[in-house]
Amino acid sequence: MAVPKRKVSKARRDKRRSSVWKLETPALVKCDQCGELKLPHKVCGSCGYYKGREIIKKEA
């Protein structure tokens, strides 16, 4: 059976248990055109606008 050769230090153990590597919730911003929440630097899914210009034609 495999047995650890050395004791795991407190620093190494605590680094592994820390929340440094855990995912964060994505940041959301309001669309300037319609006010819906969207990801920053992406085309709005509801109105199709990006930086004040219509990128995707959407039917109202």
PDB file of N, CA, C, O and CB in Angstrom:
ATOM      1  N   MET A   1       0.840  -1.191   0.000  1.00  0.00           N
ATOM      2  CA  MET A   1       0.000   0.000   0.000  1.00  0.00           C
ATOM      3  C   MET A   1       0.883   1.251   0.000  1.00  0.00           C
ATOM      4  O   MET A   1       1.912   1.285   0.674  1.00  0.00           O
ATOM      5  CB  MET A   1      -0.955   0.000   1.225  1.00  0.00           C
ATOM      6  N   ALA A   2       0.480   2.280  -0.757  1.00  0.00           N
ATOM      7  CA  ALA A   2       1.286   3.497  -0.856  1.00  0.00           C
ATOM      8  C   ALA A   2       1.151   4.337   0.404  1.00  0.00           C
ATOM      9  O   ALA A   2       0.051   4.570   0.906  1.00  0.00           O
ATOM     10  CB  ALA A   2       0.874   4.319  -2.082  1.00  0.00           C
ATOM     11  N   VAL A   3       2.286   4.780   0.896  1.00  0.00           N
ATOM     12  CA  VAL A   3       2.328   5.600   2.104  1.00  0.00           C
ATOM     13  C   VAL A   3       3.145   6.845   1.787  1.00  0.00           C
ATOM     14  O   VAL A   3       4.182   6.739   1.132  1.00  0.00           O
ATOM     15  CB  VAL A   3       2.938   4.808   3.321  1.00  0.00           C
ATOM     16  N   PRO A   4       2.705   8.041   2.239  1.00  0.00           N
ATOM     17  CA  PRO A   4       3.489   9.252   1.976  1.00  0.00           C
ATOM     18  C   PRO A   4       4.890   9.148   2.579  1.00  0.00           C
ATOM     19  O   PRO A   4       5.065   8.682   3.705  1.00  0.00           O
ATOM     20  CB  PRO A   4       2.767  10.486   2.538  1.00  0.00           C
ATOM     21  N   LYS A   5       5.884   9.591   1.806  1.00  0.00           N
ATOM     22  CA  LYS A   5       7.265   9.502   2.274  1.00  0.00           C
ATOM     23  C   LYS A   5       7.583  10.595   3.296  1.00  0.00           C
ATOM     24  O   LYS A   5       8.346  10.378   4.237  1.00  0.00           O
ATOM     25  CB  LYS A   5       8.228   9.596   1.091  1.00  0.00           C
ATOM     26  N   ARG A   6       6.980  11.780   3.093  1.00  0.00           N
ATOM     27  CA  ARG A   6       7.233  12.896   4.007  1.00  0.00           C
ATOM     28  C   ARG A   6       5.915  13.509   4.452  1.00  0.00           C
ATOM     29  O   ARG A   6       4.884  13.358   3.796  1.00  0.00           O
ATOM     30  CB  ARG A   6       8.127  13.967   3.338  1.00  0.00           C
ATOM     31  N   LYS A   7       5.973  14.204   5.581  1.00  0.00           N
ATOM     32  CA  LYS A   7       4.801  14.911   6.098  1.00  0.00           C
ATOM     33  C   LYS A   7       4.498  16.099   5.188  1.00  0.00           C
ATOM     34  O   LYS A   7       5.412  16.799   4.753  1.00  0.00           O
ATOM     35  CB  LYS A   7       5.032  15.383   7.570  1.00  0.00           C
ATOM     36  N   VAL A   8       3.233  16.322   4.904  1.00  0.00           N
ATOM     37  CA  VAL A   8       2.830  17.477   4.112  1.00  0.00           C
ATOM     38  C   VAL A   8       2.852  18.693   5.030  1.00  0.00           C
ATOM     39  O   VAL A   8       2.222  18.695   6.088  1.00  0.00           O
ATOM     40  CB  VAL A   8       1.411  17.270   3.467  1.00  0.00           C
ATOM     41  N   SER A   9       3.585  19.729   4.617  1.00  0.00           N
ATOM     42  CA  SER A   9       3.723  20.916   5.464  1.00  0.00           C
ATOM     43  C   SER A   9       2.394  21.649   5.587  1.00  0.00           C
ATOM     44  O   SER A   9       1.502  21.482   4.754  1.00  0.00           O
ATOM     45  CB  SER A   9       4.797  21.861   4.901  1.00  0.00           C
ATOM     46  N   LYS A  10       2.272  22.453   6.623  1.00  0.00           N
ATOM     47  CA  LYS A  10       1.035  23.218   6.851  1.00  0.00           C
ATOM     48  C   LYS A  10       0.777  24.188   5.711  1.00  0.00           C
ATOM     49  O   LYS A  10      -0.368  24.396   5.311  1.00  0.00           O
ATOM     50  CB  LYS A  10       1.108  23.982   8.181  1.00  0.00           C
ATOM     51  N   ALA A  11       1.851  24.784   5.187  1.00  0.00           N
ATOM     52  CA  ALA A  11       1.690  25.746   4.088  1.00  0.00           C
ATOM     53  C   ALA A  11       1.144  25.056   2.846  1.00  0.00           C
ATOM     54  O   ALA A  11       0.230  25.566   2.197  1.00  0.00           O
ATOM     55  CB  ALA A  11       3.032  26.432   3.765  1.00  0.00           C
ATOM     56  N   ARG A  12       1.703  23.899   2.516  1.00  0.00           N
ATOM     57  CA  ARG A  12       1.249  23.163   1.334  1.00  0.00           C
ATOM     58  C   ARG A  12      -0.182  22.678   1.522  1.00  0.00           C
ATOM     59  O   ARG A  12      -0.996  22.762   0.603  1.00  0.00           O
ATOM     60  CB  ARG A  12       2.181  21.972   1.045  1.00  0.00           C
ATOM     61  N   ARG A  13      -0.485  22.175   2.700  1.00  0.00           N
ATOM     62  CA  ARG A  13      -1.835  21.692   3.002  1.00  0.00           C
ATOM     63  C   ARG A  13      -2.843  22.834   2.912  1.00  0.00           C
ATOM     64  O   ARG A  13      -3.915  22.671   2.329  1.00  0.00           O
ATOM     65  CB  ARG A  13      -1.880  21.049   4.404  1.00  0.00           C
ATOM     66  N   ASP A  14      -2.504  23.990   3.489  1.00  0.00           N
ATOM     67  CA  ASP A  14      -3.435  25.117   3.510  1.00  0.00           C
ATOM     68  C   ASP A  14      -3.597  25.737   2.123  1.00  0.00           C
ATOM     69  O   ASP A  14      -4.670  26.238   1.790  1.00  0.00           O
ATOM     70  CB  ASP A  14      -2.958  26.176   4.501  1.00  0.00           C
ATOM     71  N   LYS A  15      -2.528  25.704   1.310  1.00  0.00           N
ATOM     72  CA  LYS A  15      -2.639  26.194  -0.067  1.00  0.00           C
ATOM     73  C   LYS A  15      -3.645  25.350  -0.850  1.00  0.00           C
ATOM     74  O   LYS A  15      -4.442  25.874  -1.628  1.00  0.00           O
ATOM     75  CB  LYS A  15      -1.257  26.172  -0.769  1.00  0.00           C
ATOM     76  N   ARG A  16      -3.595  24.064  -0.634  1.00  0.00           N
ATOM     77  CA  ARG A  16      -4.505  23.166  -1.335  1.00  0.00           C
ATOM     78  C   ARG A  16      -5.940  23.383  -0.890  1.00  0.00           C
ATOM     79  O   ARG A  16      -6.860  23.280  -1.701  1.00  0.00           O
ATOM     80  CB  ARG A  16      -4.101  21.717  -1.108  1.00  0.00           C
ATOM     81  N   ARG A  17      -6.144  23.676   0.366  1.00  0.00           N
ATOM     82  CA  ARG A  17      -7.491  23.847   0.910  1.00  0.00           C
ATOM     83  C   ARG A  17      -8.044  25.249   0.687  1.00  0.00           C
ATOM     84  O   ARG A  17      -9.234  25.482   0.902  1.00  0.00           O
ATOM     85  CB  ARG A  17      -7.491  23.535   2.386  1.00  0.00           C
ATOM     86  N   SER A  18      -7.205  26.183   0.263  1.00  0.00           N
ATOM     87  CA  SER A  18      -7.650  27.566   0.125  1.00  0.00           C
ATOM     88  C   SER A  18      -8.623  27.712  -1.040  1.00  0.00           C
ATOM     89  O   SER A  18      -8.789  26.798  -1.849  1.00  0.00           O
ATOM     90  CB  SER A  18      -6.450  28.497  -0.068  1.00  0.00           C
ATOM     91  N   SER A  19      -9.248  28.854  -1.109  1.00  0.00           N
ATOM     92  CA  SER A  19     -10.234  29.107  -2.167  1.00  0.00           C
ATOM     93  C   SER A  19      -9.622  29.865  -3.336  1.00  0.00           C
ATOM     94  O   SER A  19     -10.362  30.448  -4.128  1.00  0.00           O
ATOM     95  CB  SER A  19     -11.421  29.890  -1.611  1.00  0.00           C
ATOM     96  N   VAL A  20      -8.308  29.880  -3.473  1.00  0.00           N
ATOM     97  CA  VAL A  20      -7.636  30.624  -4.529  1.00  0.00           C
ATOM     98  C   VAL A  20      -8.010  30.071  -5.905  1.00  0.00           C
ATOM     99  O   VAL A  20      -8.172  30.835  -6.857  1.00  0.00           O
ATOM    100  CB  VAL A  20      -6.116  30.576  -4.331  1.00  0.00           C
ATOM    101  N   TRP A  21      -8.146  28.766  -6.010  1.00  0.00           N
ATOM    102  CA  TRP A  21      -8.363  28.119  -7.303  1.00  0.00           C
ATOM    103  C   TRP A  21      -9.833  28.020  -7.686  1.00  0.00           C
ATOM    104  O   TRP A  21     -10.149  27.622  -8.807  1.00  0.00           O
ATOM    105  CB  TRP A  21      -7.762  26.746  -7.289  1.00  0.00           C
ATOM    106  N   LYS A  22     -10.737  28.374  -6.775  1.00  0.00           N
ATOM    107  CA  LYS A  22     -12.160  28.188  -7.044  1.00  0.00           C
ATOM    108  C   LYS A  22     -12.670  29.233  -8.038  1.00  0.00           C
ATOM    109  O   LYS A  22     -12.182  30.363  -8.070  1.00  0.00           O
ATOM    110  CB  LYS A  22     -12.964  28.261  -5.738  1.00  0.00           C
ATOM    111  N   LEU A  23     -13.653  28.843  -8.844  1.00  0.00           N
ATOM    112  CA  LEU A  23     -14.204  29.726  -9.865  1.00  0.00           C
ATOM    113  C   LEU A  23     -15.004  30.858  -9.247  1.00  0.00           C
ATOM    114  O   LEU A  23     -15.631  30.695  -8.200  1.00  0.00           O
ATOM    115  CB  LEU A  23     -15.075  28.941 -10.827  1.00  0.00           C
ATOM    116  N   GLU A  24     -14.976  32.001  -9.904  1.00  0.00           N
ATOM    117  CA  GLU A  24     -15.765  33.146  -9.474  1.00  0.00           C
ATOM    118  C   GLU A  24     -16.975  33.280 -10.393  1.00  0.00           C
ATOM    119  O   GLU A  24     -16.976  32.775 -11.516  1.00  0.00           O
ATOM    120  CB  GLU A  24     -14.913  34.448  -9.479  1.00  0.00           C
ATOM    121  N   THR A  25     -17.989  33.957  -9.906  1.00  0.00           N
ATOM    122  CA  THR A  25     -19.165  34.179 -10.746  1.00  0.00           C
ATOM    123  C   THR A  25     -18.789  35.176 -11.841  1.00  0.00           C
ATOM    124  O   THR A  25     -18.010  36.094 -11.586  1.00  0.00           O
ATOM    125  CB  THR A  25     -20.382  34.702  -9.898  1.00  0.00           C
ATOM    126  N   PRO A  26     -19.318  35.020 -13.042  1.00  0.00           N
ATOM    127  CA  PRO A  26     -18.969  35.941 -14.120  1.00  0.00           C
ATOM    128  C   PRO A  26     -19.525  37.338 -13.854  1.00  0.00           C
ATOM    129  O   PRO A  26     -20.624  37.491 -13.319  1.00  0.00           O
ATOM    130  CB  PRO A  26     -19.489  35.413 -15.459  1.00  0.00           C
ATOM    131  N   ALA A  27     -18.758  38.342 -14.232  1.00  0.00           N
ATOM    132  CA  ALA A  27     -19.194  39.730 -14.065  1.00  0.00           C
ATOM    133  C   ALA A  27     -20.272  40.041 -15.100  1.00  0.00           C
ATOM    134  O   ALA A  27     -20.149  39.662 -16.265  1.00  0.00           O
ATOM    135  CB  ALA A  27     -17.991  40.719 -14.204  1.00  0.00           C
ATOM    136  N   LEU A  28     -21.310  40.720 -14.677  1.00  0.00           N
ATOM    137  CA  LEU A  28     -22.389  41.100 -15.586  1.00  0.00           C
ATOM    138  C   LEU A  28     -22.511  42.612 -15.605  1.00  0.00           C
ATOM    139  O   LEU A  28     -22.345  43.273 -14.580  1.00  0.00           O
ATOM    140  CB  LEU A  28     -23.732  40.446 -15.169  1.00  0.00           C
ATOM    141  N   VAL A  29     -22.803  43.156 -16.780  1.00  0.00           N
ATOM    142  CA  VAL A  29     -23.013  44.593 -16.938  1.00  0.00           C
ATOM    143  C   VAL A  29     -24.348  44.812 -17.633  1.00  0.00           C
ATOM    144  O   VAL A  29     -24.859  43.919 -18.308  1.00  0.00           O
ATOM    145  CB  VAL A  29     -21.849  45.253 -17.742  1.00  0.00           C
ATOM    146  N   LYS A  30     -24.912  46.014 -17.464  1.00  0.00           N
ATOM    147  CA  LYS A  30     -26.170  46.350 -18.129  1.00  0.00           C
ATOM    148  C   LYS A  30     -25.895  46.762 -19.565  1.00  0.00           C
ATOM    149  O   LYS A  30     -24.929  47.470 -19.851  1.00  0.00           O
ATOM    150  CB  LYS A  30     -26.913  47.476 -17.374  1.00  0.00           C
ATOM    151  N   CYS A  31     -26.754  46.311 -20.454  1.00  0.00           N
ATOM    152  CA  CYS A  31     -26.670  46.717 -21.854  1.00  0.00           C
ATOM    153  C   CYS A  31     -27.097  48.186 -21.954  1.00  0.00           C
ATOM    154  O   CYS A  31     -28.091  48.585 -21.347  1.00  0.00           O
ATOM    155  CB  CYS A  31     -27.565  45.801 -22.770  1.00  0.00           C
ATOM    156  N   ASP A  32     -26.350  48.989 -22.715  1.00  0.00           N
ATOM    157  CA  ASP A  32     -26.674  50.411 -22.873  1.00  0.00           C
ATOM    158  C   ASP A  32     -27.985  50.602 -23.627  1.00  0.00           C
ATOM    159  O   ASP A  32     -28.711  51.567 -23.388  1.00  0.00           O
ATOM    160  CB  ASP A  32     -25.543  51.138 -23.605  1.00  0.00           C
ATOM    161  N   GLN A  33     -28.285  49.677 -24.540  1.00  0.00           N
ATOM    162  CA  GLN A  33     -29.452  49.796 -25.401  1.00  0.00           C
ATOM    163  C   GLN A  33     -30.742  49.383 -24.680  1.00  0.00           C
ATOM    164  O   GLN A  33     -31.689  50.165 -24.599  1.00  0.00           O
ATOM    165  CB  GLN A  33     -29.262  48.949 -26.651  1.00  0.00           C
ATOM    166  N   CYS A  34     -30.772  48.147 -24.156  1.00  0.00           N
ATOM    167  CA  CYS A  34     -32.030  47.598 -23.622  1.00  0.00           C
ATOM    168  C   CYS A  34     -32.039  47.443 -22.102  1.00  0.00           C
ATOM    169  O   CYS A  34     -33.108  47.259 -21.519  1.00  0.00           O
ATOM    170  CB  CYS A  34     -32.302  46.259 -24.251  1.00  0.00           C
ATOM    171  N   GLY A  35     -30.882  47.513 -21.446  1.00  0.00           N
ATOM    172  CA  GLY A  35     -30.842  47.408 -19.992  1.00  0.00           C
ATOM    173  C   GLY A  35     -30.748  45.989 -19.457  1.00  0.00           C
ATOM    174  O   GLY A  35     -30.724  45.794 -18.241  1.00  0.00           O
ATOM    175  N   GLU A  36     -30.695  44.992 -20.338  1.00  0.00           N
ATOM    176  CA  GLU A  36     -30.559  43.596 -19.906  1.00  0.00           C
ATOM    177  C   GLU A  36     -29.134  43.356 -19.405  1.00  0.00           C
ATOM    178  O   GLU A  36     -28.201  44.044 -19.819  1.00  0.00           O
ATOM    179  CB  GLU A  36     -30.904  42.614 -21.072  1.00  0.00           C
ATOM    180  N   LEU A  37     -28.971  42.378 -18.513  1.00  0.00           N
ATOM    181  CA  LEU A  37     -27.641  42.006 -18.049  1.00  0.00           C
ATOM    182  C   LEU A  37     -26.968  41.146 -19.112  1.00  0.00           C
ATOM    183  O   LEU A  37     -27.587  40.262 -19.703  1.00  0.00           O
ATOM    184  CB  LEU A  37     -27.712  41.254 -16.690  1.00  0.00           C
ATOM    185  N   LYS A  38     -25.675  41.426 -19.344  1.00  0.00           N
ATOM    186  CA  LYS A  38     -24.909  40.679 -20.338  1.00  0.00           C
ATOM    187  C   LYS A  38     -23.465  40.591 -19.879  1.00  0.00           C
ATOM    188  O   LYS A  38     -23.056  41.298 -18.958  1.00  0.00           O
ATOM    189  CB  LYS A  38     -25.003  41.345 -21.740  1.00  0.00           C
ATOM    190  N   LEU A  39     -22.691  39.721 -20.520  1.00  0.00           N
ATOM    191  CA  LEU A  39     -21.268  39.631 -20.226  1.00  0.00           C
ATOM    192  C   LEU A  39     -20.552  40.828 -20.841  1.00  0.00           C
ATOM    193  O   LEU A  39     -20.916  41.261 -21.934  1.00  0.00           O
ATOM    194  CB  LEU A  39     -20.675  38.301 -20.756  1.00  0.00           C
ATOM    195  N   PRO A  40     -19.537  41.373 -20.161  1.00  0.00           N
ATOM    196  CA  PRO A  40     -18.821  42.511 -20.726  1.00  0.00           C
ATOM    197  C   PRO A  40     -18.054  42.108 -21.985  1.00  0.00           C
ATOM    198  O   PRO A  40     -17.590  40.973 -22.091  1.00  0.00           O
ATOM    199  CB  PRO A  40     -17.859  43.103 -19.689  1.00  0.00           C
ATOM    200  N   HIS A  41     -17.923  43.019 -22.927  1.00  0.00           N
ATOM    201  CA  HIS A  41     -17.206  42.842 -24.189  1.00  0.00           C
ATOM    202  C   HIS A  41     -17.857  41.788 -25.084  1.00  0.00           C
ATOM    203  O   HIS A  41     -17.178  41.174 -25.908  1.00  0.00           O
ATOM    204  CB  HIS A  41     -15.764  42.460 -23.915  1.00  0.00           C
ATOM    205  N   LYS A  42     -19.150  41.575 -24.932  1.00  0.00           N
ATOM    206  CA  LYS A  42     -19.894  40.624 -25.764  1.00  0.00           C
ATOM    207  C   LYS A  42     -21.125  41.317 -26.330  1.00  0.00           C
ATOM    208  O   LYS A  42     -21.608  42.303 -25.771  1.00  0.00           O
ATOM    209  CB  LYS A  42     -20.301  39.357 -24.949  1.00  0.00           C
ATOM    210  N   VAL A  43     -21.628  40.793 -27.443  1.00  0.00           N
ATOM    211  CA  VAL A  43     -22.857  41.303 -28.043  1.00  0.00           C
ATOM    212  C   VAL A  43     -24.020  40.946 -27.127  1.00  0.00           C
ATOM    213  O   VAL A  43     -24.066  39.842 -26.584  1.00  0.00           O
ATOM    214  CB  VAL A  43     -23.074  40.723 -29.480  1.00  0.00           C
ATOM    215  N   CYS A  44     -24.953  41.864 -26.952  1.00  0.00           N
ATOM    216  CA  CYS A  44     -26.127  41.618 -26.120  1.00  0.00           C
ATOM    217  C   CYS A  44     -27.004  40.562 -26.796  1.00  0.00           C
ATOM    218  O   CYS A  44     -27.294  40.655 -27.989  1.00  0.00           O
ATOM    219  CB  CYS A  44     -26.928  42.937 -25.880  1.00  0.00           C
ATOM    220  N   GLY A  45     -27.416  39.571 -26.032  1.00  0.00           N
ATOM    221  CA  GLY A  45     -28.218  38.495 -26.587  1.00  0.00           C
ATOM    222  C   GLY A  45     -29.657  38.883 -26.854  1.00  0.00           C
ATOM    223  O   GLY A  45     -30.317  38.271 -27.693  1.00  0.00           O
ATOM    224  N   SER A  46     -30.154  39.892 -26.152  1.00  0.00           N
ATOM    225  CA  SER A  46     -31.561  40.240 -26.317  1.00  0.00           C
ATOM    226  C   SER A  46     -31.793  41.266 -27.426  1.00  0.00           C
ATOM    227  O   SER A  46     -32.794  41.182 -28.137  1.00  0.00           O
ATOM    228  CB  SER A  46     -32.109  40.770 -25.016  1.00  0.00           C
ATOM    229  N   CYS A  47     -30.888  42.229 -27.584  1.00  0.00           N
ATOM    230  CA  CYS A  47     -31.117  43.260 -28.615  1.00  0.00           C
ATOM    231  C   CYS A  47     -30.110  43.193 -29.768  1.00  0.00           C
ATOM    232  O   CYS A  47     -30.370  43.753 -30.833  1.00  0.00           O
ATOM    233  CB  CYS A  47     -31.059  44.641 -27.980  1.00  0.00           C
ATOM    234  N   GLY A  48     -28.970  42.526 -29.583  1.00  0.00           N
ATOM    235  CA  GLY A  48     -28.002  42.386 -30.667  1.00  0.00           C
ATOM    236  C   GLY A  48     -27.066  43.561 -30.840  1.00  0.00           C
ATOM    237  O   GLY A  48     -26.391  43.659 -31.864  1.00  0.00           O
ATOM    238  N   TYR A  49     -27.005  44.467 -29.859  1.00  0.00           N
ATOM    239  CA  TYR A  49     -26.138  45.639 -29.956  1.00  0.00           C
ATOM    240  C   TYR A  49     -24.826  45.414 -29.219  1.00  0.00           C
ATOM    241  O   TYR A  49     -24.777  44.684 -28.229  1.00  0.00           O
ATOM    242  CB  TYR A  49     -26.847  46.872 -29.400  1.00  0.00           C
ATOM    243  N   TYR A  50     -23.762  46.047 -29.709  1.00  0.00           N
ATOM    244  CA  TYR A  50     -22.460  46.061 -29.041  1.00  0.00           C
ATOM    245  C   TYR A  50     -21.831  47.422 -29.277  1.00  0.00           C
ATOM    246  O   TYR A  50     -21.679  47.849 -30.422  1.00  0.00           O
ATOM    247  CB  TYR A  50     -21.529  44.910 -29.562  1.00  0.00           C
ATOM    248  N   LYS A  51     -21.469  48.101 -28.208  1.00  0.00           N
ATOM    249  CA  LYS A  51     -20.866  49.443 -28.256  1.00  0.00           C
ATOM    250  C   LYS A  51     -21.726  50.427 -29.048  1.00  0.00           C
ATOM    251  O   LYS A  51     -21.199  51.250 -29.796  1.00  0.00           O
ATOM    252  CB  LYS A  51     -19.466  49.371 -28.873  1.00  0.00           C
ATOM    253  N   GLY A  52     -23.046  50.343 -28.886  1.00  0.00           N
ATOM    254  CA  GLY A  52     -23.950  51.281 -29.522  1.00  0.00           C
ATOM    255  C   GLY A  52     -24.253  51.005 -30.979  1.00  0.00           C
ATOM    256  O   GLY A  52     -25.002  51.755 -31.606  1.00  0.00           O
ATOM    257  N   ARG A  53     -23.676  49.923 -31.541  1.00  0.00           N
ATOM    258  CA  ARG A  53     -23.935  49.585 -32.938  1.00  0.00           C
ATOM    259  C   ARG A  53     -24.673  48.259 -33.010  1.00  0.00           C
ATOM    260  O   ARG A  53     -24.429  47.358 -32.208  1.00  0.00           O
ATOM    261  CB  ARG A  53     -22.616  49.520 -33.747  1.00  0.00           C
ATOM    262  N   GLU A  54     -25.581  48.144 -33.979  1.00  0.00           N
ATOM    263  CA  GLU A  54     -26.326  46.906 -34.149  1.00  0.00           C
ATOM    264  C   GLU A  54     -25.438  45.903 -34.890  1.00  0.00           C
ATOM    265  O   GLU A  54     -25.039  46.139 -36.031  1.00  0.00           O
ATOM    266  CB  GLU A  54     -27.665  47.156 -34.922  1.00  0.00           C
ATOM    267  N   ILE A  55     -25.135  44.787 -34.234  1.00  0.00           N
ATOM    268  CA  ILE A  55     -24.268  43.769 -34.807  1.00  0.00           C
ATOM    269  C   ILE A  55     -25.102  42.625 -35.377  1.00  0.00           C
ATOM    270  O   ILE A  55     -24.830  42.128 -36.470  1.00  0.00           O
ATOM    271  CB  ILE A  55     -23.281  43.244 -33.753  1.00  0.00           C
ATOM    272  N   ILE A  56     -26.122  42.214 -34.619  1.00  0.00           N
ATOM    273  CA  ILE A  56     -26.991  41.114 -35.022  1.00  0.00           C
ATOM    274  C   ILE A  56     -28.398  41.675 -35.204  1.00  0.00           C
ATOM    275  O   ILE A  56     -28.922  42.343 -34.313  1.00  0.00           O
ATOM    276  CB  ILE A  56     -26.973  39.948 -33.966  1.00  0.00           C
ATOM    277  N   LYS A  57     -29.001  41.407 -36.342  1.00  0.00           N
ATOM    278  CA  LYS A  57     -30.372  41.864 -36.592  1.00  0.00           C
ATOM    279  C   LYS A  57     -31.320  41.036 -35.742  1.00  0.00           C
ATOM    280  O   LYS A  57     -31.362  39.813 -35.873  1.00  0.00           O
ATOM    281  CB  LYS A  57     -30.744  41.753 -38.107  1.00  0.00           C
ATOM    282  N   LYS A  58     -32.085  41.692 -34.868  1.00  0.00           N
ATOM    283  CA  LYS A  58     -33.071  41.015 -34.023  1.00  0.00           C
ATOM    284  C   LYS A  58     -34.455  41.550 -34.350  1.00  0.00           C
ATOM    285  O   LYS A  58     -34.636  42.752 -34.543  1.00  0.00           O
ATOM    286  CB  LYS A  58     -32.748  41.210 -32.513  1.00  0.00           C
ATOM    287  N   GLU A  59     -35.431  40.649 -34.412  1.00  0.00           N
ATOM    288  CA  GLU A  59     -36.812  41.066 -34.619  1.00  0.00           C
ATOM    289  C   GLU A  59     -37.429  41.452 -33.293  1.00  0.00           C
ATOM    290  O   GLU A  59     -37.333  40.704 -32.320  1.00  0.00           O
ATOM    291  CB  GLU A  59     -37.631  39.952 -35.294  1.00  0.00           C
ATOM    292  N   ALA A  60     -38.065  42.621 -33.244  1.00  0.00           N
ATOM    293  CA  ALA A  60     -38.607  43.145 -31.993  1.00  0.00           C
ATOM    294  C   ALA A  60     -39.901  42.439 -31.590  1.00  0.00           C
ATOM    295  O   ALA A  60     -40.486  42.765 -30.557  1.00  0.00           O
ATOM    296  CB  ALA A  60     -38.852  44.640 -32.118  1.00  0.00           C
TER     297      ALA A  60
END
